[in-house]
Amino acid sequence: TRVVGPHSFAAKYLVGRCRPEEIAWDIKIGAIPAEYVPRDILLSIDAIPNFNTASAFTAYPEGSPMHPSWPAMHSASSQTSFWMSVVLDLSPEELCQARLVDYGVAYARTIAGVHYSDDNIAGLNFGQEVLASLLPMYLS
């Protein structure tokens, strides 16, 4: 996180993407007119029980973090499989398991309602790029 975090935050504030709870809440209260929202999304939002505050959209009582959504920093920081494959002699099965952990961290944030799935894919890719550019310096 110490290495990836500053890069991720710079990208977040450059892009400024709203969190899913912000968009869902704006749809719920009509700030985004229904005619601009696909019907299946309207029905899904209407079906959320106890959706009476924006934070109720997420799995966390406090809601989403206050910073922008893209790229997902938990995903960017969870690049265990990338650096492990460089510094350890992993078997194909071990590498697959490490990548599953990375993806699990990323996907859980989508399920929790605090990121879009492409935030997490971008975060995974972003974390790999940052580590790929910095690892040679650490390994030399």
Beta strands, then each sheet from edge to edge (+ up, - down):
end
